[in-house]
Amino acid sequence: MTSAFATDASSTATVVDAAITSRRSVRAFLPRPVPEADVRAILQVASRAPSGSNVQPWKVYVLTGDRLTALSDAIVAVYNDPHKAAAQSEPYAYYPRQWIEPYLARRRKVGWDLYGLLGIGKGDKPAMHAQHGRNYRFFDAPVGLLFTIDTTMEQGSWLDYGMFLQSIMVAARGRGLDTCPQAAFNGFHEVIRAELALPDNETFVCGMALGYADPDAIANRLTTERAAIDDFVTFLS
C-alpha cells in the first residue's frame, strides 16, 4: 500500500512544517468552546507518539466548564495567599538548580519581552504576580489539560511524554486551535491532586491550555527567537 506521504511529499512537508512552526505558547484565549469531538481526535492522534516498548506512559485529565473553574479557583486562592503559596512544593525539578549561559539569557529575554509587551516594568511586582496568576486560569482557555505519569516510570518514559505533548500541540494546530504548555502548575500539584483525587501512584507532569487564540490580545504578539541550527548541530561525515 502506498503511503499518502509518498504521493505528494512537497505539499505534505508544507502542511506538517506549518503545523510545527505555527505552534506557540498562547497566553490569551477566546471564550469559544472547543467541541469534545475535537479534543478526543487530538488526543487520539497524539497517542501515536512513540514510546519505549510501546508502554504509552501518559495519562490525561480534560477539564472544562465547572470543573475547570473549580480547579482554577482552588489554585488561585493558594497562589494569592503568601503563606500557603510558600508552603507548596514541586513534584520534580523542571528547571536547573544552577542556571548557566546561554540558558539564563534566553529565559530572561522571553520574560522581559512578554512583560514589555504588556507594559509591566521590572519593579512592578503586583502586575507580575497578576500576569503569572493567569496561568492558573489557563489563560481563559475553555479546555484545561492536566498530565500525570506513573511514579514507577523512569527518565526514558519522561522523554516519551515530551513527544506526546508535542504531538498534542501540533495536532491542535492542524485543527486551527492553539495551546500553552504550562509548567507553572507544578508548584501547585498538591492542590491539583486534592481537587482531582489523583491516585498516589500518579506523579503530576504539567498542564496545558487548549482553545482558540484571541487575535487581539497583546500577549499573543510575543514571538520567541530560535537559535540557528549551526549553534546546536554538528554535522559529521
C-alpha positions in Angstrom: 0.0 0.0 0.0 1.4 3.4 -1.0 1.7 5.9 1.8 -0.2 9.2 1.4 3.1 11.0 2.3 4.7 9.4 -0.8 2.2 10.7 -3.3 2.9 14.4 -2.7 5.9 14.8 -0.4 6.3 18.5 -1.1 2.8 19.6 -0.2 2.8 17.2 2.8 6.0 18.8 4.1 4.5 22.2 3.8 1.5 21.3 5.8 3.5 19.5 8.5 6.0 22.3 8.7 3.3 24.9 9.1 1.7 23.0 11.9 5.0 22.8 13.8 6.3 26.3 13.1 3.0 28.0 13.8 2.9 26.4 17.3 3.5 28.9 20.0 2.6 29.5 23.7 -0.7 31.4 23.6 -1.5 33.4 26.7 -5.0 34.7 25.9 -7.9 32.6 24.5 -11.3 33.4 23.2 -14.3 32.0 25.2 -15.3 30.0 22.1 -16.0 26.4 23.2 -13.9 23.5 21.8 -16.1 20.5 20.7 -15.3 17.4 22.8 -15.0 15.5 19.5 -12.1 17.7 18.5 -10.3 17.2 21.9 -10.8 13.4 21.5 -9.5 13.5 18.0 -6.4 15.5 19.0 -5.6 13.1 21.9 -6.2 10.1 19.7 -3.8 11.4 17.1 -1.2 12.3 19.8 -1.4 8.7 21.2 0.6 7.7 18.1 3.6 9.4 19.7 6.5 6.9 20.1 7.3 5.4 23.5 9.9 2.8 24.5 8.5 -0.7 24.1 5.1 0.9 23.4 4.4 1.5 27.1 2.5 4.7 26.4 3.2 6.3 29.8 0.8 9.2 29.6 -2.5 9.9 31.4 -4.6 13.0 30.7 -7.3 14.8 32.6 -9.5 17.0 30.5 -11.3 19.8 32.4 -14.0 22.1 31.1 -16.9 24.1 32.5 -17.4 24.0 36.2 -14.6 21.5 36.9 -12.1 23.8 35.2 -13.4 26.8 37.1 -13.3 25.0 40.4 -9.7 23.9 40.0 -8.6 27.4 38.9 -10.4 28.9 41.9 -8.6 26.5 44.3 -5.2 27.2 42.9 -5.6 30.9 42.7 -6.8 31.0 46.3 -3.5 29.4 47.4 -1.4 31.4 44.9 -2.7 34.7 46.3 -2.0 33.6 49.9 1.7 34.2 50.6 1.9 31.8 53.5 0.1 29.0 51.6 2.0 29.6 48.4 5.3 29.4 50.2 4.4 26.0 51.7 3.9 24.5 48.2 6.4 22.2 46.6 7.2 20.8 43.1 6.9 17.1 42.2 10.2 17.3 40.3 12.8 20.0 39.3 11.7 21.3 36.0 14.4 23.9 35.8 18.1 23.5 36.7 19.2 24.3 40.3 22.0 26.4 38.9 21.5 28.5 35.7 24.3 28.9 33.2 24.5 30.6 29.8 23.1 30.7 27.2 20.0 29.3 29.0 19.8 32.1 31.6 19.9 34.8 29.0 17.2 33.1 26.9 14.9 32.7 29.9 15.3 36.3 30.9 14.7 37.6 27.4 11.4 35.8 26.9 10.2 37.0 30.3 11.1 40.6 29.7 9.8 40.6 26.1 6.4 39.5 27.4 6.3 42.0 30.2 7.5 44.7 27.8 4.5 44.0 25.5 2.2 44.1 28.5 3.7 47.3 29.8 4.9 45.7 33.1 8.0 47.3 34.5 10.8 45.4 36.3 9.8 46.7 39.7 6.1 46.2 39.3 5.7 43.1 41.4 1.8 43.2 41.7 1.5 43.3 37.9 3.9 40.4 37.6 2.0 38.5 40.2 -1.3 39.1 38.4 0.1 38.1 35.0 1.7 34.9 36.3 -1.5 34.1 38.0 -3.3 34.0 34.7 -1.6 30.6 34.2 -3.9 29.2 36.8 -6.9 30.3 34.8 -5.4 28.5 31.8 -5.3 32.0 30.3 -9.1 31.8 30.0 -8.9 28.8 27.6 -12.1 26.7 27.6 -10.2 23.5 28.0 -7.5 22.6 30.5 -5.4 19.5 30.1 -3.5 18.0 33.1 -1.0 15.3 32.6 0.3 12.6 35.0 2.7 9.7 34.8 3.0 6.6 36.9 5.6 7.1 39.6 7.3 3.9 38.6 8.4 5.3 35.3 12.0 6.5 34.8 13.7 9.1 32.6 13.1 7.4 29.3 9.3 7.5 29.8 9.5 11.2 30.5 11.3 11.6 27.2 8.4 9.8 25.6 6.0 12.1 27.4 7.6 15.1 25.7 6.9 13.7 22.3 3.3 13.0 23.3 2.9 16.6 24.5 4.4 18.0 21.2 2.0 15.7 19.2 -1.0 17.2 21.0 0.2 20.8 20.3 0.8 20.0 16.6 -2.5 18.2 16.2 -4.2 21.1 17.7 -2.6 23.5 15.2 -3.9 21.2 12.4 -7.4 22.0 13.6 -6.9 25.7 14.0 -6.5 25.5 17.8 -3.7 26.8 20.0 -2.1 25.7 23.2 0.1 26.8 26.0 2.1 24.1 27.8 2.3 25.1 31.5 5.0 24.0 34.0 3.6 26.7 36.3 1.0 24.2 37.6 3.8 22.1 39.0 4.2 24.3 42.1 0.5 23.5 43.0 0.4 19.8 42.3 -0.8 19.1 45.8 -3.9 21.3 45.2 -4.5 19.6 41.9 -4.1 16.2 43.5 -6.7 17.0 46.1 -9.2 18.6 43.6 -8.9 15.7 41.1 -8.5 13.0 43.7 -5.4 11.7 41.9 -4.2 8.3 42.9 -1.0 8.0 44.9 0.8 6.2 42.1 0.5 9.2 39.7 3.1 12.0 39.5 1.9 15.3 38.1 3.8 16.3 34.9 2.4 19.6 33.7 -0.7 21.4 32.5 -1.8 22.8 29.1 -4.3 25.3 27.9 -6.3 24.5 24.8 -8.6 26.7 22.7 -8.8 29.4 20.1 -6.2 32.2 20.4 -7.5 35.7 21.0 -6.1 37.5 17.9 -6.4 40.9 19.6 -4.6 40.1 22.8 -1.3 41.9 23.3 0.2 38.9 25.0 -0.2 36.9 21.8 2.0 39.2 19.9 5.1 37.7 21.5 7.3 35.9 19.1 10.2 33.9 20.6 13.5 33.5 18.9 15.2 30.3 18.0 18.9 29.6 17.7 20.4 28.9 14.2 20.9 25.2 13.7 24.7 25.8 13.5 24.6 26.9 17.1 23.4 23.4 18.3 24.1 21.0 15.4 27.4 19.2 14.5 27.5 17.5 11.1 29.9 14.6 10.9 30.8 12.7 7.7 
